Amino acid sequence: MQLNLNGKGVIVTGGSRGIGLSIAKGFAAEGANVSICARDPSALKAAEKELGVHGSIVHAQSCDVSDSHALEHYLSAACDALGTLNVLVNNPSGFGRGDDEEGWQKSIDVDLMASVRGSWHAAPQIEKAGGGAIIHVSSISGLTHSQRTPPYGAIKAALNQYTKTQAIDLASRGIRVNAIAPGSIYFQGGLWAQAKQDNRPLYDSILASIPSGRFGMPEEVADLAVFLGSDAGRWVTGQTIAVDGGQML
């Protein structure tokens, strides 16, 4: 399969660990130039080193994506460093859990508005480069009920809906827009690694609900993201695709 990503410019927000880092590594392995951001400078530095082994341009900058001015500053710097922008991956989540002001505000600021604002900035750059893709990292929580995390699920549902609207609005400009909805993904330092240690009943119940018999891996989400951002995915737009080993079933 010809992905034709060599020399393409890719931005992955929230790219210092887990799904975001795996997506960034997937694009870099295909020859793309990659920029990542995250809040933790030490994790960002380690991720930058990992990405550097592929030999392409790597740009990393600390950024709180919930801060609109900080996000705009980062995206401008990233585009300058990459020289061109073909793909934007909106990955961070505020993981709003509680049905309270704090939970809802986190989800709105990070999961929704950072993706909206990121798209506003990226779309003209992607169009200028001749077209490309915007990819939102959503969740299967946005496709069904989300009793443990009401704000998280509702805002991810909003992101899924926005994906369809964007896909229509940006199609004439050569920009495809899709969302990926991961199921429960396990990685060191992630939510399910914490649950395995601190809330084993929850961990075990979720594991038992996955027909494939295991948690997903970040790389399995990354493979789809790279496909959607490449020429191989050129006729896919407006979709929210679950990557969950049958968990929603």
Secondary structure, DSSP 8 states (H G I E B T S, - for coil): -----TT-EEEEET-SSHHHHHHHHHHHHTT-EEEEEES-HHHHHHHHHHHHTT-S-EEEEE--TTSHHHHHHHHHHHHHHHSS--EEEE-------SSSHHHHHHIIIIIIIHHHHHHHHHHHHHHHTT-EEEEEE--GGGTS--SS-HHHHHHHHHHHHHHHHHHHHHGGGTEEEEEEEE--B--TTSHHHHHHHH-HHHHHHHHHT-TTSS-B-HHHHHHHHHHHHSGGGTT--S-EEEESTTTT-
